[in-house]
Amino acid sequence: MIRKAFSAAAVTLLFLSIAPSVFAQARDDSWEVGYFGGANFYGNELKIGNAFTYGIRLGYNINPRLEVEVTYATSEESNLQQPSSTLLFEHPSSSFVFLTDYTAKVTSYNLRAVGNFSNDWRRWKPLIFAQVGLHDLKLQQSWLLERNTGGVTVGFGTGIRFFFTDRLAARMEGSIEYAYGDIYWNKVVTAGLVGVFGGVAPSDKDGDGISDVHDKCLDTPRGAIVDRHGCPHDQDIDGIFDGIDQCPDTPEKWPVEEKGCPTDVDGDGVPDGAEKCPDTLKGAKVDAVGCPLDTDGDGIFDGLDDCADTPFGAKVDAKGCPLDEDKDVVPDGIDQCPKTLLGAVVDNQGCPLDSDGDKTYDGLDECSGTPGWWTLDDKGCPTPRLDKLSLVILERVFFKSGSSVLEPDASRSLDQAAESLIYWSDVKVEIGGYTDNRGSDGQNRALSLDRAKAVRTYFVTKGIDASRLEVKGYGSQNPVADNNTPDGQSQNRRVELKKLGGDESMHPPFSSYVPPPAAIAPPAKPEEKAAEPAKPEEAKPEEPATPPPPQP
């Protein structure tokens, strides 16, 4: 029977050593270290009680199929139970023996060849082994010295490992040992922990933790989570395996990219699987179904619209900002007066305002509050501009020859000057009269003073306070042209307004303006003035009863 048992163990180990890698499980060139504890069931011949045994093991995996291992084990002491024990062969059967005086303890050293099987289980890995070893059985009698008996043992067994990790496992096994010298069989059952160090892992081409011999899906992408057969999981059924899938909860049938996350072709933050407007412009804000928002309804989507609060109906540029061709701050499309002059103040509809009704728009009107019946310049101001000029020559103010009586045509120029004085209501002026160089200096001064007074009188009739008007006669002083020519003499016979001071910002209330009564006859019609040169008679002095010297 012994020969049959060892023959079976030898055949099994030989088969393991030449078997294909289907049985491979352990690591090549690795070490296994462990400890164990269990029960030693002694052979019946020894007549001693079973005992707790414990020990350590050290193994070396020559290849994944075959391991060489040494073990050391020792047991607790156990009592001799019957005098017929083969350990007491020195005593005759009739001898009186105190059994309680005897204890036995076994220590063993074994060399094993371990065969590792492979299976489809991921953690449970079976094994078989055959062993040869030495045992030392120490028999102790309380009143005698101890004596040792030992010998060679052979045995075989089977077991299983349960791997917690690739490097740590629990190991359970059972074995039968036969002692040649003492002719007895022992049975040993143990359990313990082992650690694996070094070595090369079994071939795993796709790196999924399942060796190629067990892997039914050899081309699993690296990083994918697999089942015990090495086949990958795909929890959300998106075609991207768990472990690689960075979005494992993607709704079914949504298109995904290579990492398993939903695609978003137009980059609007709404996955293509939920997208109802897949061609949204990049950067546009969208609603929950991926359609662009246009809060102000100008045709430019929010997110691309640089002017998100454009009034409804306004025309906009490519960035969603209102167009304003006339720069009046009222957008085109809303502007009902699209050609408004630049700078004019407009109403909500883009049409220019003219608060004083002088036909010069607010914003362009430098003299607001002037009545519309006045004669104004293109800035909406009376002329002459007493706010800008310090000296003004009143154009076309003529007098009767040799007198201070105003010609009818003078009213137009004087009316305009009166309007200026009314508007700049605090400005004081000097009215200076001038003549040409004909006549004596005294006559010319007197005549020029009378003419200045005539102009002042005219202004007073227009409502100008006389205290604001000073008069002076300068005679022929300060000529502005050559007195040797009729034209030059005509230019020198003039009336000037010289600004003396006052607050230029003071103006009468607009409601105070009323058309004043005419101070002189209305001006001639335009056709009656066609051939009006410098009047020849003004070139001559006034003719009294007794002819005086020529006057200007």
NORVEN-V807023 format. One record per residue. N is the residue number from 1. RES is the residue in one letter. PHI is phi in radians with two decimals (999 if undefined). OMEGA is omega in whole degrees, -180 to 180 (NA if undefined). BURIAL is I if it has 24 or more other ideal C-beta (glycine too) atoms within 12 Angstrom, else O. Layout:
N_RES_PHI_OMEGA_BURIAL, N_RES_PHI_OMEGA_BURIAL
This chain:
1_M_999_179_O, 2_I_-1.07_-180_O, 3_R_-1.08_180_O, 4_K_-1.12_-179_O, 5_A_-1.11_-178_O, 6_F_-1.26_176_I, 7_S_-1.11_179_O, 8_A_-1.13_179_O, 9_A_-1.14_-179_I, 10_A_-1.15_179_O, 11_V_-1.10_180_O, 12_T_-1.07_-180_I, 13_L_-1.13_177_I, 14_L_-1.12_178_O, 15_F_-1.07_179_O, 16_L_-1.10_-176_I, 17_S_-1.21_-178_I, 18_I_-1.92_-177_O, 19_A_-1.18_175_O, 20_P_-1.18_-172_O, 21_S_-1.19_177_O, 22_V_-1.05_180_O, 23_F_-1.66_-176_I, 24_A_-1.18_176_I, 25_Q_-2.50_-178_I, 26_A_-1.27_180_I, 27_R_-1.54_172_I, 28_D_-1.08_169_I, 29_D_1.00_-179_O, 30_S_-2.05_179_I, 31_W_-1.96_178_I, 32_E_-2.22_-179_I, 33_V_-2.15_-180_I, 34_G_-2.82_174_I, 35_Y_-2.31_-175_O, 36_F_-2.68_173_I, 37_G_-2.57_-179_I, 38_G_3.13_-176_I, 39_A_-2.14_176_I, 40_N_-1.91_180_I, 41_F_-1.71_-174_I, 42_Y_-1.25_177_I, 43_G_-1.07_-176_I, 44_N_-1.14_-177_O, 45_E_-1.14_-175_O, 46_L_-1.37_178_I, 47_K_0.95_176_I, 48_I_-2.16_-176_I, 49_G_-1.25_177_I, 50_N_-1.10_-174_I, 51_A_-2.47_174_I, 52_F_-1.29_180_O, 53_T_-2.19_-180_I, 54_Y_-2.67_-178_I, 55_G_-3.13_-179_I, 56_I_-2.30_178_I, 57_R_-2.43_175_I, 58_L_-2.44_-178_I, 59_G_-2.23_178_I, 60_Y_-2.28_-180_I, 61_N_-1.51_178_I, 62_I_-1.14_173_I, 63_N_-2.65_-176_I, 64_P_-1.06_-176_I, 65_R_-1.76_-170_I, 66_L_-2.35_-179_I, 67_E_-2.26_172_I, 68_V_-1.83_-171_I, 69_E_-2.48_171_I, 70_V_-2.06_179_I, 71_T_-2.32_172_I, 72_Y_-2.23_179_I, 73_A_-2.47_175_I, 74_T_-2.42_-176_I, 75_S_-2.11_173_I, 76_E_-1.32_179_O, 77_E_-1.20_176_I, 78_S_-2.35_-175_I, 79_N_-1.48_172_I, 80_L_-1.23_-172_I, 81_Q_-1.87_-178_O, 82_Q_-2.44_179_O, 83_P_-1.23_180_I, 84_S_-1.43_-180_O, 85_S_-1.07_178_I, 86_T_-1.13_178_I, 87_L_-1.30_-177_I, 88_L_-1.93_-175_I, 89_F_-1.18_-179_O, 90_E_-1.33_-176_O, 91_H_-1.62_174_O, 92_P_-1.17_-175_O, 93_S_-1.08_-179_O, 94_S_-1.51_-176_O, 95_S_-1.24_179_O, 96_F_-1.54_-176_O, 97_V_-2.21_173_I, 98_F_-1.50_-172_O, 99_L_-1.12_-177_I, 100_T_-1.22_179_O, 101_D_-1.45_-176_O, 102_Y_-1.88_171_I, 103_T_-2.30_-179_I, 104_A_-2.22_178_I, 105_K_-2.47_-175_I, 106_V_-1.99_172_I, 107_T_-2.14_-176_I, 108_S_-2.33_177_I, 109_Y_-2.26_-174_I, 110_N_-2.26_171_I, 111_L_-1.99_-173_I, 112_R_-2.12_165_I, 113_A_-1.95_-174_I, 114_V_-1.92_175_I, 115_G_-1.81_-177_I, 116_N_-1.79_177_I, 117_F_-1.60_173_I, 118_S_-1.96_178_I, 119_N_-2.63_180_O, 120_D_-1.53_178_O, 121_W_-1.42_-176_O, 122_R_-1.44_-177_I, 123_R_-2.01_-177_O, 124_W_-1.54_-177_O, 125_K_-2.28_-178_I, 126_P_-1.35_179_I, 127_L_-2.64_170_I, 128_I_-2.34_180_I, 129_F_-2.68_170_I, 130_A_-2.22_-174_I, 131_Q_-2.52_171_I, 132_V_-2.39_-176_I, 133_G_-2.86_177_I, 134_L_-2.10_175_I, 135_H_-2.25_179_I, 136_D_-2.22_-180_I, 137_L_-1.86_-178_I, 138_K_-1.78_178_I, 139_L_-1.83_-175_I, 140_Q_-2.11_174_I, 141_Q_-1.95_-173_O, 142_S_-1.08_-176_O, 143_W_-1.88_175_O, 144_L_-2.15_173_O, 145_L_-1.19_178_O, 146_E_-1.30_173_O, 147_R_-2.39_-177_O, 148_N_-1.91_170_O, 149_T_-2.32_-176_I, 150_G_-2.61_180_O, 151_G_3.11_-179_O, 152_V_-1.58_176_O, 153_T_-2.18_170_I, 154_V_-2.26_-180_I, 155_G_-2.97_177_I, 156_F_-2.66_-179_I, 157_G_-2.97_179_I, 158_T_-2.49_-179_I, 159_G_-2.91_-179_I, 160_I_-2.68_175_I, 161_R_-1.89_171_I, 162_F_-2.07_-174_O, 163_F_-1.50_170_I, 164_F_-1.31_174_O, 165_T_-2.42_177_O, 166_D_-1.12_-174_I, 167_R_-1.99_-177_O, 168_L_-2.38_-178_O, 169_A_-2.56_167_I, 170_A_-1.58_-178_I, 171_R_-2.30_177_I, 172_M_-2.10_-179_I, 173_E_-2.75_174_I, 174_G_-2.36_-177_I, 175_S_-2.54_174_I, 176_I_-2.12_-180_I, 177_E_-2.10_179_I, 178_Y_-2.11_179_I, 179_A_-1.72_-177_I, 180_Y_-1.13_-171_O, 181_G_-1.16_-175_O, 182_D_-1.65_177_I, 183_I_0.92_174_O, 184_Y_-2.55_178_I, 185_W_-1.96_172_I, 186_N_-1.98_175_I, 187_K_-2.08_-175_I, 188_V_-2.22_175_I, 189_V_-2.16_-177_I, 190_T_-2.39_173_I, 191_A_-2.56_-179_I, 192_G_-2.99_179_I, 193_L_-2.07_176_I, 194_V_-2.32_174_I, 195_G_-2.09_-179_I, 196_V_-1.89_-178_I, 197_F_-2.25_177_O, 198_G_1.20_176_O, 199_G_1.51_-180_I, 200_V_-1.93_-179_O, 201_A_-1.16_176_I, 202_P_-1.04_-178_I, 203_S_-1.01_179_O, 204_D_-2.50_-171_O, 205_K_-0.99_-178_O, 206_D_-1.66_173_I, 207_G_1.11_-177_O, 208_D_-1.72_179_I, 209_G_1.53_176_I, 210_I_-1.90_-178_I, 211_S_-1.06_-174_I, 212_D_-0.98_-177_I, 213_V_-1.20_179_I, 214_H_-1.88_-173_I, 215_D_-1.41_179_I, 216_K_-1.54_177_O, 217_C_-2.31_-170_I, 218_L_-1.22_-176_O, 219_D_-1.85_178_O, 220_T_-1.04_178_I, 221_P_-1.03_-179_I, 222_R_-1.09_180_O, 223_G_1.72_-179_O, 224_A_-1.27_175_I, 225_I_-1.41_-175_I, 226_V_-2.17_174_I, 227_D_-1.51_-175_O, 228_R_-1.20_176_O, 229_H_-1.65_179_O, 230_G_1.43_180_I, 231_C_-1.73_-172_O, 232_P_-1.34_174_I, 233_H_-1.60_172_I, 234_D_-2.50_-172_I, 235_Q_-1.05_-176_O, 236_D_-1.66_175_I, 237_I_0.93_178_O, 238_D_-1.87_179_I, 239_G_1.53_178_O, 240_I_-1.98_-171_I, 241_F_-1.26_174_I, 242_D_-1.00_-175_I, 243_G_1.73_173_I, 244_I_-1.75_-177_I, 245_D_-1.23_179_I, 246_Q_-1.42_177_O, 247_C_-2.30_-171_I, 248_P_-1.26_-178_I, 249_D_-1.91_179_O, 250_T_-1.06_178_I, 251_P_-1.02_-176_O, 252_E_-1.09_175_O, 253_K_1.34_173_O, 254_W_-1.31_175_I, 255_P_-1.18_-178_I, 256_V_-2.27_175_I, 257_E_-1.63_-170_O, 258_E_-1.13_178_O, 259_K_-1.69_175_O, 260_G_1.51_179_I, 261_C_-1.65_-177_I, 262_P_-1.02_177_I, 263_T_-1.33_178_I, 264_D_-2.52_-171_I, 265_V_-1.03_-177_O, 266_D_-1.57_173_I, 267_G_1.10_-177_O, 268_D_-1.74_178_I, 269_G_1.52_177_O, 270_V_-1.90_-177_I, 271_P_-1.01_-178_I, 272_D_-1.02_-180_I, 273_G_-1.16_179_I, 274_A_-1.90_-172_I, 275_E_-1.38_174_I, 276_K_-1.88_177_O, 277_C_-2.30_-170_O, 278_P_-1.25_-177_O, 279_D_-1.90_180_O, 280_T_-1.04_179_I, 281_L_-1.08_-179_I, 282_K_-1.06_178_O, 283_G_1.72_-179_O, 284_A_-1.31_174_I, 285_K_-1.37_-175_I, 286_V_-2.27_176_I, 287_D_-1.55_-174_O, 288_A_-1.13_180_O, 289_V_-1.86_172_O, 290_G_1.46_178_I, 291_C_-1.67_-172_O, 292_P_-1.19_177_I, 293_L_-1.69_176_I, 294_D_-2.45_-172_I, 295_T_-1.02_-176_O, 296_D_-1.62_174_I, 297_G_1.09_-179_O, 298_D_-1.73_179_I, 299_G_1.53_176_I, 300_I_-1.93_-171_I, 301_F_-1.21_173_I, 302_D_-0.97_-176_I, 303_G_1.71_173_I, 304_L_-1.81_-176_I, 305_D_-1.46_179_I, 306_D_-1.31_-180_O, 307_C_-2.30_-170_I, 308_A_-1.30_-177_I, 309_D_-1.93_180_O, 310_T_-1.02_178_I, 311_P_-1.07_-179_I, 312_F_-1.11_178_O, 313_G_1.70_-179_O, 314_A_-1.32_173_I, 315_K_-1.37_-176_I, 316_V_-2.24_175_I, 317_D_-1.56_-176_O, 318_A_-1.14_180_O, 319_K_-1.70_176_O, 320_G_1.46_180_I, 321_C_-1.70_-174_O, 322_P_-1.10_172_I, 323_L_-1.48_-179_I, 324_D_-2.57_-172_I, 325_E_-1.06_-177_O, 326_D_-1.66_174_I, 327_K_0.97_-179_O, 328_D_-1.83_177_I, 329_V_1.30_173_I, 330_V_-1.83_-173_I, 331_P_-1.07_171_I, 332_D_-1.02_-175_I, 333_G_1.75_173_I, 334_I_-1.83_-176_I, 335_D_-1.21_179_I, 336_Q_-1.53_176_O, 337_C_-2.28_-169_O, 338_P_-1.25_-178_O, 339_K_-1.94_-179_O, 340_T_-1.01_179_I, 341_L_-1.08_-180_I, 342_L_-1.05_178_O, 343_G_1.72_-179_O, 344_A_-1.27_175_I, 345_V_-1.41_-174_I, 346_V_-2.16_175_I, 347_D_-1.54_-176_O, 348_N_-1.12_180_O, 349_Q_-1.71_175_O, 350_G_1.46_180_I, 351_C_-1.69_-173_O, 352_P_-1.21_178_I, 353_L_-1.71_176_I, 354_D_-2.41_-171_I, 355_S_-1.05_-176_I, 356_D_-1.69_176_I, 357_G_1.15_-178_O, 358_D_-1.70_178_I, 359_K_1.22_170_I, 360_T_-2.03_-170_I, 361_Y_-1.17_172_I, 362_D_-0.99_-176_I, 363_G_1.73_174_I, 364_L_-1.79_-176_I, 365_D_-1.39_-179_I, 366_E_-1.43_180_I, 367_C_-2.32_-178_I, 368_S_-1.23_178_I, 369_G_1.52_176_I, 370_T_-1.68_-177_I, 371_P_-1.22_-175_I, 372_G_-1.25_-179_O, 373_W_-1.51_177_O, 374_W_-1.34_172_I, 375_T_-1.61_-173_I, 376_L_-2.10_176_I, 377_D_-1.48_-176_I, 378_D_-1.26_176_O, 379_K_-1.76_179_O, 380_G_1.39_-176_I, 381_C_-2.03_173_I, 382_P_-1.15_176_I, 383_T_-2.07_4_I, 384_P_-1.33_-179_I, 385_R_-1.45_-179_I, 386_L_-1.26_177_I, 387_D_-1.46_-176_I, 388_K_-2.07_-174_O, 389_L_-1.81_176_I, 390_S_-1.72_-179_O, 391_L_-2.50_-176_O, 392_V_-2.29_171_I, 393_I_-1.62_180_I, 394_L_-1.32_-177_I, 395_E_-1.32_171_O, 396_R_1.06_173_I, 397_V_-1.73_-176_I, 398_F_-1.97_-180_I, 399_F_-2.16_172_I, 400_K_-1.03_-175_I, 401_S_-1.04_176_I, 402_G_1.18_-178_I, 403_S_-2.40_179_I, 404_S_-1.86_180_I, 405_V_-1.48_-179_O, 406_L_-1.25_171_I, 407_E_-1.25_-180_I, 408_P_-1.00_-177_I, 409_D_-1.17_-178_I, 410_A_-1.23_-173_I, 411_S_-1.09_-177_I, 412_R_-1.06_-179_I, 413_S_-1.14_-179_I, 414_L_-1.19_177_I, 415_D_-1.07_179_I, 416_Q_-1.11_178_I, 417_A_-1.11_179_I, 418_A_-1.12_178_I, 419_E_-1.07_177_I, 420_S_-1.10_180_I, 421_L_-1.16_177_I, 422_I_-1.16_-176_I, 423_Y_-1.19_177_I, 424_W_-1.58_-164_I, 425_S_-1.28_180_I, 426_D_-1.89_-176_I, 427_V_-1.35_175_I, 428_K_-1.82_-177_I, 429_V_-2.33_170_I, 430_E_-1.86_176_I, 431_I_-1.71_-178_I, 432_G_-1.87_178_I, 433_G_-1.76_-178_I, 434_Y_-2.35_175_I, 435_T_-2.24_172_I, 436_D_-1.45_-172_I, 437_N_-1.64_178_I, 438_R_-1.46_-179_I, 439_G_1.61_-178_I, 440_S_-1.35_-179_O, 441_D_-1.14_-180_O, 442_G_-1.15_178_O, 443_Q_-1.09_-178_I, 444_N_-1.13_179_I, 445_R_-1.14_-179_I, 446_A_-1.12_-179_I, 447_L_-1.12_-179_I, 448_S_-1.16_178_I, 449_L_-1.19_179_I, 450_D_-1.08_-180_I, 451_R_-1.18_177_I, 452_A_-1.12_179_I, 453_K_-1.17_179_I, 454_A_-1.09_178_I, 455_V_-1.17_178_I, 456_R_-1.06_180_I, 457_T_-1.04_180_I, 458_Y_-1.09_-179_I, 459_F_-1.13_-180_I, 460_V_-1.12_178_I, 461_T_-1.14_179_O, 462_K_-1.61_176_I, 463_G_1.73_-180_I, 464_I_-1.50_178_I, 465_D_-1.17_-176_O, 466_A_-1.11_-179_O, 467_S_-1.18_179_O, 468_R_-1.55_-172_I, 469_L_-2.09_173_I, 470_E_-1.77_-180_I, 471_V_-2.16_176_I, 472_K_-2.54_174_I, 473_G_-1.94_-177_I, 474_Y_-1.76_-180_I, 475_G_1.06_-177_I, 476_S_-1.63_-179_I, 477_Q_-1.18_174_O, 478_N_0.87_179_O, 479_P_-1.11_178_I, 480_V_-1.83_179_O, 481_A_-2.60_-177_O, 482_D_-1.32_179_O, 483_N_-1.33_-179_I, 484_N_-1.54_179_O, 485_T_-2.19_178_O, 486_P_-0.99_-179_O, 487_D_-1.17_178_O, 488_G_-1.12_177_O, 489_Q_-1.08_180_I, 490_S_-1.09_-180_I, 491_Q_-1.18_-178_I, 492_N_-1.33_176_I, 493_R_-1.43_-168_I, 494_R_-2.53_172_I, 495_V_-2.18_-180_I, 496_E_-2.04_169_I, 497_L_-1.90_180_I, 498_K_-2.05_-178_I, 499_K_-1.27_-179_I, 500_L_-1.79_-180_O, 501_G_2.61_-179_O, 502_G_2.04_-179_O, 503_D_-1.51_-176_O, 504_E_-1.28_-178_O, 505_S_-1.54_-178_O, 506_M_-1.55_180_O, 507_H_-2.43_177_I, 508_P_-1.26_176_O, 509_P_-1.09_-175_O, 510_F_-1.07_-178_O, 511_S_-1.22_-177_O, 512_S_-1.45_-177_O, 513_Y_-1.37_172_I, 514_V_-2.40_180_O, 515_P_-1.05_-179_O, 516_P_-1.26_177_I, 517_P_-1.17_-178_O, 518_A_-1.16_180_O, 519_A_-1.54_180_I, 520_I_-2.42_-180_I, 521_A_-1.05_179_O, 522_P_-1.08_-179_O, 523_P_-1.16_179_O, 524_A_-1.16_177_O, 525_K_-1.16_-176_O, 526_P_-0.98_-177_O, 527_E_-1.24_-180_O, 528_E_-1.39_-178_O, 529_K_-1.80_-170_O, 530_A_-1.08_-174_O, 531_A_-1.92_-176_O, 532_E_-1.76_175_O, 533_P_-1.55_169_O, 534_A_-1.07_-169_I, 535_K_-1.18_-175_O, 536_P_-1.06_-176_O, 537_E_-1.19_177_O, 538_E_-1.26_178_I, 539_A_-1.35_-179_I, 540_K_-1.92_175_O, 541_P_-1.25_178_I, 542_E_-1.08_-177_I, 543_E_-1.77_175_O, 544_P_-1.42_180_O, 545_A_-1.07_173_O, 546_T_-1.74_-173_O, 547_P_-1.02_175_O, 548_P_-1.48_173_O, 549_P_-1.12_180_O, 550_P_-0.96_178_I, 551_Q_-2.00_178_I, 552_P_-1.29_NA_I
